[in-house]
């Protein structure tokens, strides 16, 4: 007879993993949560922007908020810009370490057992159990459970050999600098800045800003060039040169369910291709994953056939949104600087700004298809 130390194993104690574990534990399920880092929120590489809608929807920790975002300024390659102002906060800039710790604390208070500093070496799912082998301070140990949820982020690629790997990704690279005080989130476009994508300056704690970009290749070189460019170099008071870089998936993996196994969040590619943001969509999918597993326990059914309802449900909510983002990214990646200039110019004077202002911070599908259909007749895509 199989002996299970936990009913469910969750791998990855970021916001999505901890929230999934919390949802399961509050229903009386025994959850073991495994995290490779020694402390929660360690070495996080994130812009720290989370929408107000996400905060309201999931009752997220308000004490983690550094400041609200009411203004966004987007610059074209020629220096032209559009300004987006909102009377109410669109999103919040958060302290991700504190944010992650608070969500994890909810999980622990609900009965989750956390294993920190435990690197998962391999995952095996069988008809009888979900098994992992972990390494912790030169100590190896195996754990098994009735089900497992993978919420590791991109490193999932090297852990679960049953699945197709994440192949569509960009590099997110970011640094923090002593910077001229501003209340604008600034976004910069152009082939010489972030080829095929964009860079950002995000005000953080007073006197500091997070500066980064999403790019396909040479992320460190691209960020160094941006830091030294005329666009922002005179506003940088000091900078220690430390950068964090990590791959960001921009397309869902082919399959997010297997025997006794679900894959959630960034590991599943449940990320906006437009911005690389994944917390909101990851939390939505965590709810679906948790409910699917809860139902599995009620029915004592952990088969692949039973668990596929998870993928059906999350795709019902997010599939068209993710596809629209990918369409826009694929088009935009081919834009010349001249086409980007023309796009921002049209956005300023052609009645598009009111449409943008009515679009949600997280939900881009409608505005993406509006822009494509509106701009096609104006030959902005000519030459692509």
C-alpha positions in Angstrom: 0.0 0.0 0.0 1.3 3.5 -1.0 2.3 5.8 1.9 2.0 9.5 1.2 3.6 12.1 3.4 1.4 14.7 1.7 -1.8 14.5 -0.3 -0.5 17.1 -2.8 3.0 18.3 -3.6 3.3 21.9 -5.0 6.7 22.8 -6.5 7.6 26.5 -6.4 6.7 28.9 -3.7 6.2 32.0 -5.7 2.8 33.8 -5.7 1.1 31.2 -7.9 2.5 28.2 -6.1 1.8 29.5 -2.6 -1.7 30.6 -3.6 -2.5 27.2 -5.0 -1.2 25.5 -1.9 -3.3 27.9 0.2 -6.5 27.1 -1.7 -5.9 23.4 -1.3 -5.0 23.5 2.4 -8.0 25.5 3.4 -10.1 22.6 2.1 -8.3 20.2 4.5 -5.9 18.8 1.9 -2.4 18.0 3.3 0.0 20.1 1.1 3.8 20.0 0.9 5.3 23.1 -0.7 8.8 22.9 -2.1 11.0 25.9 -2.8 14.6 25.9 -4.1 15.6 29.1 -2.4 16.3 29.4 1.3 13.9 32.3 1.8 10.6 33.3 0.1 10.9 36.1 -2.5 14.6 35.6 -3.0 16.2 36.7 -6.3 12.9 37.7 -7.9 13.2 39.3 -11.3 10.0 41.3 -11.9 8.9 44.8 -12.7 6.7 44.7 -9.6 3.6 45.9 -11.5 0.3 44.3 -10.5 -3.1 45.6 -11.7 -5.7 47.1 -9.4 -8.1 44.5 -10.8 -5.8 41.7 -9.7 -5.4 43.2 -6.2 -9.2 43.6 -5.8 -10.0 40.1 -7.2 -7.6 38.2 -5.0 -7.5 40.4 -1.9 -3.7 40.8 -2.2 -1.5 42.2 0.6 -1.9 46.0 0.6 1.2 46.5 2.7 3.4 45.4 -0.2 2.3 48.4 -2.3 5.1 50.9 -2.9 3.0 53.3 -4.9 0.0 53.4 -7.3 0.4 53.8 -11.1 -1.8 56.6 -12.6 0.4 57.7 -15.4 2.1 55.9 -18.3 4.3 57.6 -20.9 5.2 55.7 -24.1 8.1 57.0 -26.3 8.5 56.2 -30.0 12.0 55.9 -31.5 12.0 59.6 -32.7 11.2 60.8 -29.2 7.5 61.4 -29.9 5.3 60.2 -27.0 1.8 59.6 -25.8 0.7 60.2 -22.2 -1.9 58.0 -20.5 -3.4 59.6 -17.4 -6.0 58.0 -15.1 -7.9 59.6 -12.3 -7.8 56.2 -10.4 -4.9 53.8 -10.0 -4.5 51.5 -12.9 -2.1 49.2 -11.1 0.4 49.2 -8.2 4.1 48.9 -7.9 4.8 46.4 -5.2 7.7 45.1 -3.1 7.8 41.6 -4.6 9.8 40.1 -1.7 7.2 41.3 0.8 4.4 40.4 -1.6 5.6 36.8 -2.0 6.2 36.4 1.7 2.7 37.5 2.6 1.0 35.1 0.2 3.2 32.3 1.4 2.2 33.2 5.0 -1.4 32.7 4.1 -0.5 29.2 2.9 1.4 28.4 6.1 -1.4 29.7 8.3 -3.7 27.3 6.4 -1.6 24.3 7.3 0.8 24.0 4.3 4.2 22.5 5.2 6.9 24.4 3.4 10.3 22.9 2.5 12.7 25.8 1.8 16.2 25.3 0.2 15.0 22.1 -1.4 15.9 21.8 -5.1 13.8 19.3 -7.0 16.1 17.1 -9.1 13.4 15.2 -10.9 9.7 14.6 -11.1 8.0 11.3 -11.8 4.3 10.8 -12.2 2.8 7.2 -12.3 -0.6 5.6 -12.1 -0.1 5.3 -8.3 1.7 8.5 -7.2 3.4 11.8 -8.0 7.1 11.5 -6.9 9.9 14.0 -6.5 13.5 13.7 -5.4 14.9 16.8 -3.7 18.4 17.9 -2.7 18.8 20.0 0.4 22.2 20.9 1.9 23.8 17.7 0.4 20.9 15.7 1.6 18.7 13.8 -0.9 15.2 12.6 -0.2 12.2 11.3 -2.1 8.6 12.5 -1.5 5.4 11.1 -3.0 1.8 12.3 -3.0 -1.5 11.5 -4.7 -1.1 14.6 -6.9 1.4 17.2 -7.9 1.2 20.8 -9.1 4.2 22.3 -10.9 4.5 26.1 -10.4 8.2 26.5 -10.8 8.5 29.1 -13.5 10.7 28.5 -16.5 13.0 26.0 -14.8 10.1 23.5 -15.3 11.9 22.9 -18.6 14.6 20.8 -17.0 12.4 19.0 -14.5 9.4 17.3 -16.0 10.5 15.2 -19.0 7.0 14.1 -19.9 6.1 17.5 -21.2 7.1 19.5 -24.3 9.6 22.2 -23.4 8.9 26.0 -23.4 10.4 27.2 -26.7 8.8 30.6 -27.2 10.4 33.0 -24.8 12.1 36.3 -24.3 14.7 37.5 -21.8 13.6 39.8 -19.1 16.5 41.8 -17.8 16.3 44.5 -15.2 18.4 46.6 -12.8 17.7 49.2 -10.1 19.3 52.6 -10.0 19.3 55.9 -8.1 17.1 57.8 -10.5 15.5 61.2 -11.0 12.2 61.2 -9.1 9.1 60.7 -11.4 5.5 59.5 -11.0 5.4 58.2 -14.6 5.9 54.6 -15.7 7.8 55.1 -18.9 8.0 52.8 -21.9 10.5 53.1 -24.8 10.3 51.5 -28.2 12.9 51.2 -31.0 15.3 48.9 -32.7 18.3 50.5 -31.1 16.7 50.2 -27.6 14.9 46.9 -27.3 14.7 45.2 -30.8 11.2 43.9 -31.5 10.0 44.7 -28.0 10.2 47.5 -25.4 12.1 48.8 -22.4 10.8 50.5 -19.2 11.6 52.8 -16.3 9.4 52.2 -13.3 9.5 54.4 -10.2 10.2 52.3 -7.1 10.9 53.5 -3.6 11.6 57.2 -3.4 14.6 58.2 -5.5 15.0 54.8 -7.2 13.7 53.2 -10.4 13.6 49.7 -11.9 15.0 49.9 -15.4 14.7 46.9 -17.8 13.4 45.4 -21.0 12.2 42.3 -22.8 14.4 41.2 -25.7 15.0 38.1 -27.8 18.8 38.1 -27.5 21.8 39.8 -25.9 19.7 41.1 -22.9 22.7 42.3 -20.8 24.3 44.2 -23.7 20.9 45.8 -24.6 20.3 47.0 -21.1 23.8 48.4 -20.8 23.2 50.4 -24.0 19.9 51.7 -22.7 21.4 52.8 -19.4 24.1 54.7 -21.3 21.8 56.2 -23.9 20.8 59.8 -24.2 17.2 58.7 -23.3 17.9 58.2 -19.6 21.6 58.4 -18.8 21.5 62.0 -17.5 18.7 61.0 -15.2 20.6 58.1 -13.6 22.3 59.4 -10.5 24.2 56.2 -9.7 24.0 52.6 -10.6 25.9 49.6 -9.3 25.8 47.6 -12.6 24.0 44.6 -11.1 21.4 43.1 -13.4 19.0 40.3 -13.1 18.1 38.3 -16.2 15.6 35.4 -16.7 13.7 33.8 -19.6 10.0 34.7 -19.8 7.7 32.4 -21.8 5.3 34.2 -24.2 3.3 31.2 -25.4 1.5 28.4 -23.4 3.0 24.9 -23.5 1.2 22.3 -25.6 -0.3 20.5 -22.6 -0.8 21.5 -18.9 -2.2 18.2 -17.5 -0.8 14.7 -17.1 -1.5 11.7 -14.8 -1.7 13.1 -11.3 -0.1 16.3 -12.5 -1.1 19.9 -13.3 1.2 22.7 -14.5 0.3 26.3 -13.5 1.5 29.9 -14.1 4.8 30.7 -15.8 5.7 27.0 -16.1 2.6 26.6 -18.2 3.3 29.7 -20.2 0.2 31.5 -18.8 1.8 34.8 -19.4 0.9 37.9 -21.4 2.9 38.0 -24.6 2.5 41.8 -24.7 4.2 42.6 -21.4 5.5 39.4 -20.0 3.3 39.8 -16.9 2.1 36.5 -15.4 0.8 37.0 -11.9 -2.8 37.8 -12.6 -3.3 35.0 -15.1 -1.3 32.6 -13.0 -3.5 33.3 -9.9 -6.6 32.7 -12.1 -5.3 29.4 -13.2 -4.2 28.5 -9.7 -7.9 28.7 -8.7 -8.9 26.4 -11.5 -6.1 24.0 -10.7 -6.9 23.9 -7.0 -10.6 23.2 -7.7 -9.7 20.5 -10.2 -7.5 18.7 -7.6 -10.2 19.2 -4.9 -12.7 17.5 -7.2 -10.1 14.7 -7.9 -10.0 13.9 -4.2 -13.8 13.9 -4.0 -14.0 11.4 -6.8 -10.8 9.6 -6.1 -9.8 10.1 -9.7 -6.4 11.5 -10.7 -6.2 10.2 -14.2 -5.0 12.3 -17.1 -8.4 12.0 -18.7 -10.1 13.4 -15.5 -7.6 16.2 -15.0 -7.8 17.6 -18.6 -10.8 19.7 -17.4 -8.3 22.0 -15.9 -6.8 22.9 -19.3 -10.3 23.2 -20.8 -11.4 25.7 -18.2 -8.3 27.9 -18.1 -8.2 28.1 -21.9 -11.9 29.0 -21.9 -10.9 32.1 -20.0 -7.5 32.9 -21.3 -6.9 31.3 -24.7 -8.1 34.1 -27.0 -6.4 36.7 -24.8 -3.1 34.9 -25.0 -3.4 34.3 -28.7 -4.2 38.0 -29.4 -1.1 39.0 -27.4 1.0 36.7 -29.5 -0.4 38.1 -32.7 0.4 41.6 -31.7 3.9 40.7 -30.5 4.6 38.8 -33.8 3.5 41.8 -35.8 5.2 44.4 -33.7 8.5 42.5 -33.7 8.8 43.1 -37.4 8.0 46.9 -37.2 10.7 49.3 -38.3 11.3 52.4 -36.2 9.4 54.4 -38.8 6.3 52.2 -38.4 6.5 52.5 -34.6 6.6 56.3 -35.0 3.6 56.2 -37.3 1.7 53.9 -34.9 2.2 56.3 -31.9 1.3 59.3 -34.0 -1.9 57.6 -35.1 -2.7 56.7 -31.5 -2.3 60.4 -30.5 -4.5 61.9 -33.2 -6.8 59.3 -34.6 -9.2 58.6 -31.8 -7.5 55.5 -30.5 -6.6 56.8 -27.1 -10.2 56.7 -25.8 -10.3 53.0 -26.8 -7.1 52.4 -25.0 -8.3 54.1 -21.9 -11.4 52.0 -21.8 -9.4 48.7 -22.1 -8.5 46.8 -19.0 -5.0 46.8 -17.7 -4.8 43.0 -18.0 -7.2 42.3 -20.8 -5.8 43.3 -24.2 -7.7 41.2 -26.7 -10.3 43.8 -27.7 -7.9 46.7 -28.1 -5.4 44.5 -30.0 -7.9 43.4 -32.6 -9.3 47.0 -32.8 -5.8 48.4 -33.5 -5.1 45.7 -36.1 -8.4 46.3 -37.9 -8.2 50.0 -37.6 -4.6 50.4 -38.7 -4.6 47.8 -41.6 -6.3 50.2 -44.0 -3.7 52.9 -43.2 -0.9 50.8 -44.6 1.1 50.9 -41.4 1.8 47.2 -41.9 3.1 47.8 -45.5 6.5 46.0 -46.0 6.0 43.5 -43.2 
